[in-house]
Amino acid sequence: MKLKINWGTGILIVIILGLMWYISLVIYSTSQKFHLVEDEYYSQGINHEKHIEKVRNAQALNENFSLEVMKDSLILKIPDWDSGDVVQGTIWFYRPNDADDDFSLALAIDNSGRQAIYTKNHRKGKYTIKLDWQVGNTKYYDETVIMLY
């Protein structure tokens, strides 16, 4: 016995299949995780001129900050640092593919202008290091990309 489908039944089948595809697309898209680069992007946009000035200050230095990647740690070296300078600031570790892995640390520079950062408890992968620091009354900002292994 042959199954006959007339044009009305065919249109109904196409509409039902289309609705099922559309509903599954909505369910899939609402279950996806998405992260903004910054949660407070509006307030950061207001302070953009200050940020540009910090970047210019960092570019005017003789050298950039440096990071030495070790097995379970990083060694951060602040450029143009003198032994008596008071350095304050923050280091942000920004992971582009997962905001849950982002973290920040306060600067704690030792007498040689370096800071050890232990990375053993953090996930391996690509990070953008954003360093915002102040020496005296001058503020600086610089960033670089590293891979933690």
C-alpha positions as CSV (number, residue, x, y, z in Angstrom):
1,M,0.0,0.0,0.0
2,K,1.3,3.4,-1.0
3,L,1.2,6.4,1.3
4,K,-0.3,9.4,-0.5
5,I,0.6,12.9,0.8
6,N,-1.4,15.7,-0.8
7,W,-0.1,19.3,-1.0
8,G,-1.8,20.4,2.2
9,T,-0.2,17.7,4.3
10,G,3.2,18.5,2.8
11,I,2.9,22.2,3.7
12,L,1.9,21.2,7.3
13,I,4.9,18.9,7.5
14,V,7.3,21.7,6.3
15,I,5.8,24.2,8.8
16,I,6.1,21.7,11.7
17,L,9.7,20.8,10.8
18,G,10.6,24.5,10.5
19,L,9.1,25.3,13.9
20,M,11.0,22.4,15.5
21,W,14.2,23.7,14.0
22,Y,13.5,27.2,15.2
23,I,12.6,26.1,18.7
24,S,15.8,23.9,18.9
25,L,17.9,26.9,17.7
26,V,16.4,29.2,20.4
27,I,17.0,26.5,23.1
28,Y,20.6,26.0,21.9
29,S,21.4,29.8,21.7
30,T,20.0,30.5,25.2
31,S,22.1,27.7,26.7
32,Q,25.4,29.2,25.4
33,K,27.8,31.0,27.9
34,F,29.0,34.4,26.9
35,H,31.2,36.8,28.7
36,L,31.8,40.5,28.2
37,V,35.4,41.6,28.2
38,E,34.7,44.0,31.0
39,D,31.7,44.0,33.3
40,E,31.9,47.8,33.8
41,Y,32.6,48.8,30.2
42,Y,30.5,52.1,30.5
43,S,32.5,53.5,33.4
44,Q,35.8,52.4,31.7
45,G,34.7,54.3,28.6
46,I,34.3,57.5,30.6
47,N,37.9,57.1,32.0
48,H,39.4,56.3,28.6
49,E,41.5,59.6,28.4
50,K,43.2,58.7,31.7
51,H,43.9,55.2,30.3
52,I,45.5,56.7,27.2
53,E,47.7,58.9,29.4
54,K,48.9,55.8,31.4
55,V,49.7,54.0,28.1
56,R,51.7,57.0,26.9
57,N,53.6,57.1,30.2
58,A,54.5,53.4,29.8
59,Q,55.6,53.9,26.2
60,A,57.9,56.7,27.3
61,L,59.9,54.3,29.5
62,N,63.2,52.9,28.4
63,E,61.8,49.4,28.4
64,N,58.5,47.5,28.9
65,F,57.7,45.4,31.9
66,S,59.0,41.8,31.5
67,L,57.7,38.4,32.4
68,E,59.8,35.4,32.7
69,V,57.7,32.2,32.5
70,M,59.0,29.4,34.7
71,K,57.4,26.0,35.4
72,D,55.1,27.0,38.2
73,S,55.6,30.7,38.4
74,L,56.1,34.0,36.6
75,I,58.8,36.6,37.5
76,L,57.5,40.1,36.8
77,K,60.1,42.9,36.5
78,I,59.0,46.6,36.6
79,P,61.0,48.8,34.2
80,D,63.0,51.9,35.3
81,W,62.6,51.0,38.9
82,D,64.9,52.5,41.6
83,S,65.4,50.9,45.0
84,G,63.7,53.6,47.0
85,D,60.6,53.9,44.7
86,V,57.2,53.0,46.1
87,V,55.3,50.9,43.5
88,Q,51.5,50.4,43.8
89,G,49.3,48.7,41.3
90,T,47.4,45.7,40.1
91,I,48.1,42.8,37.7
92,W,45.1,41.4,35.8
93,F,45.3,38.0,34.2
94,Y,42.6,38.0,31.5
95,R,41.8,34.7,29.8
96,P,40.0,35.4,26.5
97,N,38.1,32.2,26.2
98,D,36.8,31.9,29.8
99,A,36.1,34.7,32.2
100,D,35.9,32.3,35.1
101,D,39.7,31.9,34.8
102,D,40.4,35.6,35.1
103,F,42.2,36.8,38.3
104,S,44.0,39.8,39.6
105,L,46.8,40.4,42.1
106,A,48.1,43.4,43.9
107,L,51.7,44.4,43.1
108,A,54.2,43.4,45.8
109,I,57.6,44.4,44.3
110,D,60.7,43.2,46.2
111,N,64.0,45.1,46.7
112,S,65.2,44.1,43.2
113,G,62.1,45.4,41.4
114,R,60.7,41.9,40.8
115,Q,57.6,40.0,41.9
116,A,57.1,36.2,41.9
117,I,53.6,35.1,40.8
118,Y,52.8,31.5,41.4
119,T,50.7,30.0,38.6
120,K,50.5,26.3,39.7
121,N,46.8,26.6,40.8
122,H,45.7,28.4,37.6
123,R,44.7,26.8,34.3
124,K,47.2,26.5,31.6
125,G,46.7,28.5,28.3
126,K,46.7,31.9,26.8
127,Y,46.4,35.0,29.1
128,T,46.6,38.7,28.5
129,I,48.5,40.3,31.3
130,K,47.3,43.8,32.1
131,L,49.6,45.7,34.4
132,D,48.4,49.0,35.9
133,W,51.0,50.5,38.2
134,Q,52.0,53.8,39.8
135,V,55.5,55.0,40.8
136,G,55.3,58.2,42.8
137,N,52.7,60.4,41.2
138,T,53.1,58.9,37.7
139,K,50.6,56.2,36.5
140,Y,51.4,53.5,33.9
141,Y,49.5,50.8,32.0
142,D,50.9,48.1,29.7
143,E,49.8,44.7,28.6
144,T,51.3,41.6,27.0
145,V,50.1,38.1,26.0
146,I,51.7,35.0,27.5
147,M,51.1,31.2,27.5
148,L,51.1,29.3,30.8
149,Y,52.3,25.8,30.4
